[in-house]
Amino acid sequence: MIVRIATEGQYRLTDEAVARVNVLDNEAVAAVEAGDETRFAELFAQILALIRAEGTALSEDDLQGSDVIVPPPDTSFEEARLEFSGDGLIPD
């Protein structure tokens, strides 16, 4: 799966990494729904770190479409309410 972190770049993730991101994504949705900004910030940071650490960065010349677009790292909690809802970023 190809994941783009908005304002940053694209990464190719293995199915295993996608599954782990999905778990964190579901927890982030729950944190947003509960109004827990601190927990959301922790989970969002973990999502970004996992993508960066385990994903293979694609070159800027690689014009493949992204399967998932993750909001930019500076996303506010209010903005997160729009992105992290329902099935989250990665639907089950």
Backbone as ProteinMPNN parsed JSONL, in Angstrom:
{"seq_chain_A": "MIVRIATEGQYRLTDEAVARVNVLDNEAVAAVEAGDETRFAELFAQILALIRAEGTALSEDDLQGSDVIVPPPDTSFEEARLEFSGDGLIPD", "coords_chain_A": {"N_chain_A": [[0.847, -1.169, 0.0], [0.474, 2.258, -0.726], [1.195, 5.092, 1.043], [0.604, 8.429, 1.682], [2.017, 11.039, 3.504], [0.671, 13.998, 4.084], [2.105, 16.988, 2.918], [4.618, 15.967, 3.136], [5.545, 13.408, 1.886], [5.561, 10.234, 0.052], [5.169, 6.799, 1.012], [5.897, 3.347, 0.771], [4.228, 0.715, 2.226], [4.387, -2.398, 3.947], [2.033, -5.134, 4.186], [1.875, -5.958, 6.823], [2.81, -3.706, 8.254], [0.827, -1.884, 7.518], [-1.361, -3.055, 8.795], [-0.654, -2.615, 11.462], [-0.603, 0.172, 11.524], [-3.295, 0.584, 11.051], [-4.463, -0.385, 13.43], [-3.546, 1.552, 15.258], [-4.738, 3.76, 14.047], [-7.481, 3.186, 14.412], [-7.571, 3.394, 17.192], [-6.93, 6.087, 17.411], [-9.19, 7.258, 16.243], [-11.066, 6.559, 18.196], [-10.055, 8.05, 20.338], [-10.417, 10.67, 19.374], [-13.206, 10.699, 19.147], [-13.818, 10.498, 21.833], [-12.968, 12.897, 22.706], [-10.408, 13.201, 23.619], [-7.714, 14.858, 23.472], [-4.985, 14.733, 24.135], [-4.373, 11.97, 24.115], [-4.998, 11.437, 21.445], [-2.982, 12.965, 20.158], [-0.686, 11.563, 20.95], [-1.128, 9.062, 19.716], [-1.323, 9.798, 17.004], [1.235, 10.738, 16.556], [2.584, 8.313, 16.852], [1.566, 6.91, 14.654], [2.617, 8.402, 12.488], [5.367, 8.068, 13.008], [5.658, 5.292, 12.723], [5.016, 4.931, 10.008], [7.077, 6.409, 8.801], [9.352, 5.059, 9.774], [9.065, 2.356, 9.019], [8.14, 2.346, 6.466], [8.975, 2.45, 2.992], [10.432, 5.086, 1.541], [9.225, 6.792, -1.274], [10.578, 8.117, -4.269], [10.48, 11.561, -5.295], [10.032, 11.653, -7.965], [8.533, 9.458, -8.53], [5.447, 8.776, -9.597], [3.198, 7.454, -8.579], [-0.154, 6.842, -7.522], [-1.564, 7.589, -4.316], [-2.767, 5.308, -1.899], [-3.758, 5.897, 0.56], [-4.103, 8.947, 2.299], [-2.477, 10.582, 4.765], [-3.113, 13.024, 7.214], [-1.27, 16.184, 7.532], [1.674, 16.479, 9.659], [1.317, 18.617, 11.46], [-1.361, 18.739, 12.099], [-4.248, 19.967, 13.645], [-6.242, 19.307, 16.606], [-8.896, 19.914, 16.161], [-9.009, 19.823, 13.364], [-8.438, 17.145, 13.088], [-10.755, 15.956, 13.923], [-12.285, 15.901, 11.645], [-10.917, 14.179, 9.935], [-10.326, 11.802, 11.348], [-12.573, 9.823, 11.823], [-15.453, 7.661, 11.934], [-14.528, 4.971, 9.999], [-11.935, 5.743, 10.075], [-8.641, 6.57, 8.807], [-7.735, 4.383, 7.388], [-9.833, 2.157, 6.194], [-11.352, -0.716, 7.673]], "CA_chain_A": [[0.0, 0.0, 0.0], [1.218, 3.509, -0.761], [0.629, 6.055, 1.987], [1.191, 9.771, 1.619], [1.863, 11.961, 4.618], [0.485, 15.29, 3.438], [3.202, 17.951, 3.048], [5.896, 15.295, 3.398], [5.957, 12.464, 0.861], [4.89, 8.938, -0.043], [5.872, 5.639, 1.548], [5.307, 2.035, 0.495], [4.165, -0.058, 3.466], [4.028, -3.811, 3.865], [0.716, -5.429, 4.76], [2.039, -6.01, 8.284], [2.884, -2.327, 8.739], [-0.507, -1.309, 7.33], [-2.202, -3.591, 9.863], [-0.3, -1.931, 12.71], [-1.093, 1.545, 11.39], [-4.747, 0.51, 11.178], [-4.781, -0.51, 14.86], [-3.337, 2.889, 15.834], [-5.762, 4.607, 13.437], [-8.747, 2.918, 15.113], [-7.437, 3.97, 18.527], [-6.98, 7.541, 17.236], [-10.611, 7.58, 16.045], [-11.712, 6.465, 19.509], [-9.596, 9.192, 21.132], [-11.105, 11.86, 18.857], [-14.618, 10.593, 19.532], [-13.894, 10.713, 23.282], [-12.513, 14.239, 22.997], [-9.126, 13.086, 24.322], [-6.721, 15.47, 22.595], [-3.652, 14.245, 24.497], [-4.24, 10.604, 23.606], [-4.942, 11.523, 19.996], [-1.662, 13.461, 19.758], [0.253, 10.446, 21.133], [-1.39, 8.05, 18.687], [-0.996, 10.349, 15.696], [2.705, 10.731, 16.489], [2.982, 6.918, 16.639], [1.226, 6.576, 13.27], [3.614, 9.033, 11.63], [6.668, 7.437, 13.251], [5.633, 3.949, 12.141], [5.077, 5.074, 8.546], [8.426, 6.865, 8.44], [10.374, 4.067, 10.137], [8.895, 1.059, 8.367], [7.81, 2.536, 5.069], [10.044, 2.751, 2.052], [10.129, 6.373, 0.924], [9.242, 6.832, -2.729], [11.209, 9.335, -4.766], [9.531, 12.574, -5.771], [9.78, 11.375, -9.376], [7.612, 8.329, -8.602], [4.136, 9.407, -9.682], [2.122, 6.53, -8.236], [-1.209, 7.385, -6.682], [-1.58, 7.141, -2.927], [-3.955, 4.577, -1.455], [-4.209, 6.583, 1.772], [-3.415, 10.198, 2.588], [-2.472, 10.9, 6.191], [-3.011, 14.476, 7.376], [0.074, 16.666, 7.844], [2.081, 16.328, 11.055], [0.861, 19.718, 12.314], [-2.823, 18.722, 12.149], [-4.819, 20.319, 14.948], [-7.259, 18.374, 17.092], [-10.146, 20.251, 15.465], [-8.896, 19.266, 12.012], [-8.46, 15.684, 13.232], [-12.159, 15.53, 14.049], [-12.805, 15.67, 10.293], [-10.172, 13.081, 9.302], [-10.334, 10.581, 12.163], [-13.959, 9.516, 12.196], [-15.958, 6.451, 11.285], [-13.54, 3.917, 9.809], [-10.597, 6.31, 10.164], [-7.897, 6.782, 7.569], [-7.63, 3.094, 6.684], [-11.026, 1.363, 6.508], [-11.127, -2.144, 7.961]], "C_chain_A": [[0.898, 1.24, 0.0], [0.466, 4.534, 0.085], [1.359, 7.383, 1.808], [0.945, 10.466, 2.954], [1.809, 13.339, 3.965], [1.607, 16.239, 3.853], [4.567, 17.295, 3.196], [6.355, 14.369, 2.282], [5.188, 11.165, 0.941], [5.807, 7.827, 0.45], [5.135, 4.378, 1.123], [5.388, 1.232, 1.792], [3.807, -1.509, 3.173], [2.637, -3.999, 4.464], [0.776, -5.447, 6.282], [2.071, -4.605, 8.883], [1.524, -1.639, 8.609], [-1.438, -1.786, 8.443], [-1.92, -2.88, 11.184], [-0.734, -0.462, 12.68], [-2.605, 1.564, 11.587], [-5.181, 0.399, 12.636], [-4.652, 0.858, 15.532], [-4.398, 3.871, 15.326], [-7.095, 4.426, 14.156], [-8.717, 3.494, 16.527], [-7.499, 5.498, 18.462], [-8.417, 8.006, 17.018], [-11.327, 7.575, 17.386], [-11.316, 7.649, 20.388], [-10.29, 10.476, 20.687], [-12.563, 11.844, 19.293], [-14.824, 10.846, 21.017], [-13.46, 12.126, 23.675], [-11.177, 14.291, 23.724], [-7.988, 13.564, 23.418], [-5.318, 14.942, 22.871], [-3.414, 12.854, 23.93], [-4.171, 10.605, 22.086], [-3.549, 11.932, 19.536], [-0.615, 12.362, 19.882], [0.098, 9.424, 20.012], [-1.023, 8.546, 17.295], [0.52, 10.382, 15.507], [3.216, 9.311, 16.236], [2.701, 6.481, 15.202], [2.293, 7.134, 12.325], [4.974, 8.365, 11.775], [6.734, 6.054, 12.619], [5.754, 4.023, 10.624], [6.486, 5.447, 8.115], [9.48, 5.785, 8.667], [10.28, 2.794, 9.309], [8.523, 1.164, 6.894], [9.065, 2.78, 4.252], [9.653, 4.035, 1.338], [10.229, 6.268, -0.596], [9.87, 8.152, -3.171], [10.131, 10.305, -5.261], [9.178, 12.367, -7.238], [8.786, 10.237, -9.586], [6.188, 8.88, -8.516], [2.973, 8.46, -9.408], [1.093, 7.234, -7.353], [-1.139, 6.81, -5.276], [-2.875, 6.4, -2.634], [-4.598, 5.269, -0.258], [-3.419, 7.876, 1.898], [-3.604, 10.516, 4.061], [-2.346, 12.418, 6.313], [-1.589, 14.906, 7.744], [0.389, 16.562, 9.334], [1.572, 17.429, 11.991], [-0.662, 19.821, 12.394], [-3.316, 19.039, 13.558], [-5.869, 19.277, 15.349], [-8.591, 18.649, 16.397], [-10.13, 19.704, 14.04], [-8.991, 17.742, 12.055], [-9.887, 15.162, 13.351], [-12.781, 15.227, 12.691], [-12.182, 14.442, 9.643], [-10.33, 11.75, 10.028], [-11.74, 10.344, 12.693], [-14.382, 8.251, 11.474], [-14.921, 5.359, 11.228], [-12.106, 4.441, 9.897], [-9.965, 6.469, 8.8], [-7.84, 5.525, 6.703], [-8.847, 2.257, 7.073], [-10.67, -0.114, 6.723], [-11.636, -3.005, 6.83]], "O_chain_A": [[1.946, 1.262, 0.646], [-0.717, 4.804, -0.125], [2.589, 7.432, 1.787], [-0.173, 10.484, 3.468], [2.785, 13.79, 3.367], [2.0, 16.272, 5.02], [5.57, 17.989, 3.364], [7.464, 14.534, 1.775], [4.292, 10.999, 1.769], [7.03, 7.896, 0.33], [3.905, 4.339, 1.115], [6.458, 1.082, 2.381], [3.026, -1.803, 2.268], [2.13, -3.122, 5.164], [-0.157, -5.005, 6.952], [1.431, -4.347, 9.902], [1.121, -0.891, 9.5], [-2.22, -0.998, 8.975], [-2.844, -2.579, 11.938], [-1.178, 0.08, 13.692], [-3.134, 2.473, 12.228], [-6.164, 1.023, 13.036], [-5.536, 1.275, 16.282], [-4.892, 4.708, 16.081], [-7.765, 5.408, 14.473], [-9.721, 4.022, 17.005], [-8.058, 6.134, 19.356], [-8.82, 9.039, 17.553], [-12.107, 8.481, 17.682], [-12.154, 8.192, 21.107], [-10.706, 11.279, 21.522], [-13.091, 12.856, 19.754], [-15.872, 11.347, 21.426], [-13.569, 12.509, 24.84], [-10.846, 15.29, 24.363], [-7.379, 12.774, 22.696], [-4.544, 14.726, 21.939], [-2.37, 12.592, 23.334], [-3.383, 9.866, 21.498], [-2.992, 11.32, 18.625], [0.254, 12.236, 19.019], [1.087, 8.976, 19.432], [-0.47, 7.792, 16.494], [1.022, 10.087, 14.423], [4.176, 9.125, 15.488], [3.502, 5.765, 14.601], [2.807, 6.417, 11.466], [5.659, 8.123, 10.781], [7.756, 5.684, 12.041], [6.511, 3.262, 10.023], [7.026, 4.868, 7.173], [10.39, 5.616, 7.855], [11.301, 2.216, 8.937], [8.586, 0.176, 6.162], [10.08, 3.255, 4.762], [8.658, 4.07, 0.615], [11.195, 5.724, -1.131], [9.703, 9.178, -2.512], [9.018, 9.902, -5.598], [8.145, 12.849, -7.704], [8.256, 10.066, -10.684], [5.778, 9.391, -7.474], [1.882, 8.644, -9.948], [1.429, 8.102, -6.548], [-0.703, 5.675, -5.079], [-3.95, 6.814, -3.069], [-5.816, 5.235, -0.083], [-2.216, 7.906, 1.639], [-4.723, 10.694, 4.542], [-1.558, 13.032, 5.594], [-0.794, 14.091, 8.213], [-0.516, 16.559, 10.168], [1.413, 17.194, 13.189], [-1.194, 20.882, 12.722], [-2.857, 18.449, 14.536], [-6.317, 18.477, 14.528], [-9.33, 17.717, 16.079], [-11.137, 19.177, 13.568], [-9.561, 17.126, 11.154], [-10.183, 14.046, 12.923], [-13.69, 14.403, 12.587], [-12.847, 13.74, 8.881], [-10.454, 10.701, 9.397], [-12.048, 10.627, 13.85], [-13.738, 7.825, 10.514], [-14.473, 4.864, 12.262], [-11.16, 3.66, 9.802], [-10.647, 6.5, 7.775], [-7.889, 5.586, 5.475], [-8.887, 1.705, 8.172], [-9.806, -0.671, 6.045], [-11.534, -4.23, 6.892]]}, "name": "protein", "num_of_chains": 1, "seq": "MIVRIATEGQYRLTDEAVARVNVLDNEAVAAVEAGDETRFAELFAQILALIRAEGTALSEDDLQGSDVIVPPPDTSFEEARLEFSGDGLIPD"}
